[in-house]
């Protein structure tokens, strides 16, 4: 009779025991949760897992939250976060549509040696989107990304650098000359 009562008592206090805090910290702290990820970002703590979580955050439609995460990670040197910041700025997600900022994030990723950054910035330069048009430098960057094995860069190069090869028709309004 005493055993079931003891078990039920322990079970009732299990949440307190599992998450209680004492002089040694929190037992069983939150991990792999959205709350923990954003807590890390607020504390300025970035790591690969935290920064990669931004993908799921933005895909769930929480673009402002993703922007906060990606910007912190990008400023800490994560090139994948730089390309995501470009995508957010280039599509007005979690902020205004800003092709200049998008091209700047692409440039930073390219300068850091990221093949996707090189491809994206090369495409920006070929189009003159968010940056002064410079087809020669744009092609050089696309060639570098292609040589590094980036399939979409190889595809663009094989199509004689025609941006329509790698961009949906629906985005043509975005890349048209302003004058």
C-alpha positions as CSV (number, residue, x, y, z in Angstrom):
1,X,0.0,0.0,0.0
2,X,2.8,2.4,0.8
3,X,4.6,1.8,-2.6
4,X,1.8,3.1,-4.8
5,X,1.4,6.2,-2.6
6,X,5.1,6.9,-2.7
7,X,5.1,6.5,-6.5
8,X,2.2,8.9,-6.9
9,X,3.8,11.5,-4.6
10,X,7.0,11.4,-6.6
11,X,5.1,11.6,-9.9
12,X,3.2,14.7,-8.7
13,X,6.5,16.5,-8.0
14,X,8.3,15.2,-11.1
15,X,7.8,18.5,-13.1
16,X,9.3,20.4,-10.1
17,X,12.2,18.0,-9.9
18,X,12.8,18.0,-13.6
19,X,12.9,21.7,-14.1
20,X,13.8,23.0,-10.7
21,X,16.6,25.4,-10.2
22,X,19.2,25.2,-7.4
23,X,22.7,26.5,-6.7
24,X,24.0,24.4,-9.5
25,X,21.7,25.8,-12.3
26,X,18.6,24.4,-14.0
27,X,18.0,20.7,-14.1
28,X,16.9,19.5,-17.5
29,X,17.0,22.9,-19.3
30,X,15.1,23.6,-22.5
31,X,16.9,22.4,-25.5
32,X,15.9,22.4,-29.2
33,X,12.9,24.6,-28.6
34,X,12.0,27.9,-30.3
35,X,12.2,29.6,-26.9
36,X,15.8,28.3,-26.4
37,X,16.9,29.4,-29.8
38,X,15.6,32.9,-29.4
39,X,17.0,33.1,-25.9
40,X,20.4,32.2,-27.4
41,X,20.0,35.0,-30.0
42,X,19.0,37.5,-27.4
43,X,22.1,36.6,-25.4
44,X,24.2,36.9,-28.6
45,X,25.1,33.2,-28.5
46,X,25.3,31.8,-32.0
47,X,26.2,28.3,-33.0
48,X,25.5,26.1,-36.0
49,X,22.4,24.6,-34.6
50,X,20.9,27.9,-33.4
51,X,21.6,29.6,-36.8
52,X,20.2,26.7,-38.8
53,X,17.0,26.9,-36.8
54,X,16.2,30.1,-38.7
55,X,15.3,28.0,-41.7
56,X,12.4,26.4,-39.9
57,X,11.4,29.8,-38.3
58,X,11.1,31.6,-41.6
59,X,9.4,28.6,-43.3
60,X,6.8,28.8,-40.6
61,X,6.0,32.4,-41.5
62,X,7.7,34.0,-38.5
63,X,9.8,36.3,-40.7
64,X,10.5,39.0,-38.2
65,X,11.8,36.4,-35.7
66,X,13.9,34.8,-38.5
67,X,15.3,38.2,-39.5
68,X,16.5,38.8,-35.9
69,X,18.1,35.3,-35.8
70,X,19.7,35.5,-39.2
71,X,21.0,39.0,-38.7
72,X,22.7,38.0,-35.4
73,X,24.2,34.9,-37.0
74,X,25.3,36.7,-40.2
75,X,27.0,39.4,-38.1
76,X,28.9,36.6,-36.4
77,X,30.1,35.3,-39.8
78,X,27.6,32.6,-40.7
79,X,27.4,32.9,-44.5
80,X,24.3,30.8,-44.8
81,X,22.6,33.4,-42.6
82,X,23.8,36.1,-44.9
83,X,22.2,34.5,-47.9
84,X,19.0,34.1,-45.9
85,X,19.1,37.8,-44.9
86,X,19.4,38.6,-48.6
87,X,16.4,36.4,-49.4
88,X,14.3,38.2,-46.7
89,X,15.3,41.6,-47.9
90,X,14.9,40.7,-51.6
91,X,11.3,39.5,-50.9
92,X,10.2,42.0,-48.2
93,X,9.8,39.3,-45.6
94,X,9.8,40.6,-42.0
95,X,10.8,44.0,-43.3
96,X,10.7,46.2,-46.4
97,X,11.7,45.1,-49.9
98,X,15.3,46.3,-50.1
99,X,17.3,45.1,-53.1
100,X,20.4,47.2,-52.0
101,X,20.5,45.4,-48.6
102,X,19.9,42.1,-50.3
103,X,22.9,42.7,-52.6
104,X,25.0,43.8,-49.7
105,X,24.3,40.5,-47.8
106,X,25.2,38.6,-51.0
107,X,28.4,40.5,-51.4
108,X,29.4,39.8,-47.8
109,X,28.7,36.1,-48.3
110,X,30.7,36.1,-51.5
111,X,33.6,37.9,-49.9
112,X,33.6,35.3,-47.1
113,X,34.1,32.6,-49.8
114,X,30.6,31.1,-49.8
115,X,29.7,29.6,-53.3
116,X,26.0,30.5,-52.9
117,X,27.0,34.1,-52.0
118,X,29.3,34.2,-55.0
119,X,26.4,33.0,-57.3
120,X,23.9,35.3,-55.8
121,X,26.1,38.4,-55.9
122,X,27.3,37.5,-59.4
123,X,23.6,37.4,-60.5
124,X,23.0,40.7,-58.7
125,X,25.9,42.2,-60.7
126,X,24.8,40.7,-64.0
127,X,21.3,42.2,-63.5
128,X,22.4,45.4,-61.8
129,X,19.9,44.6,-59.0
130,X,20.7,46.3,-55.8
131,X,24.2,47.1,-57.0
132,X,25.7,48.9,-60.0
133,X,25.7,46.6,-63.0
134,X,29.0,44.9,-63.7
135,X,28.5,41.8,-66.0
136,X,32.2,41.0,-66.2
137,X,32.6,40.7,-62.4
138,X,29.2,39.0,-62.1
139,X,30.3,36.3,-64.6
140,X,33.6,35.8,-62.7
141,X,31.8,35.2,-59.5
142,X,29.3,32.8,-61.1
143,X,32.3,31.0,-62.7
144,X,33.9,30.6,-59.3
145,X,30.7,29.2,-57.8
146,X,30.4,26.8,-60.7
147,X,34.0,25.7,-60.3
148,X,33.3,25.0,-56.6
149,X,30.5,22.6,-57.7
150,X,27.4,24.8,-57.3
151,X,25.0,23.2,-59.7
152,X,22.8,26.3,-60.3
153,X,25.9,28.3,-61.1
154,X,26.9,25.7,-63.6
155,X,23.5,25.8,-65.1
156,X,23.6,29.7,-65.4
157,X,27.1,29.5,-67.0
158,X,25.9,26.8,-69.5
159,X,22.9,29.2,-70.4
160,X,25.4,31.9,-71.3
161,X,24.6,33.8,-68.1
162,X,21.0,34.4,-69.0
163,X,19.2,35.1,-65.6
164,X,15.9,33.8,-67.0
165,X,17.4,30.3,-66.8
166,X,17.6,30.4,-63.0
167,X,14.8,32.9,-62.1
168,X,11.0,32.3,-62.3
169,X,9.1,34.5,-64.7
170,X,7.1,35.8,-61.8
171,X,10.1,37.7,-60.6
172,X,10.8,39.6,-63.8
173,X,9.0,42.8,-62.5
174,X,11.6,42.9,-59.7
175,X,14.6,42.9,-62.1
176,X,13.4,45.3,-64.8
177,X,15.3,48.6,-65.2
178,X,13.8,51.5,-63.2
179,X,14.1,53.9,-66.1
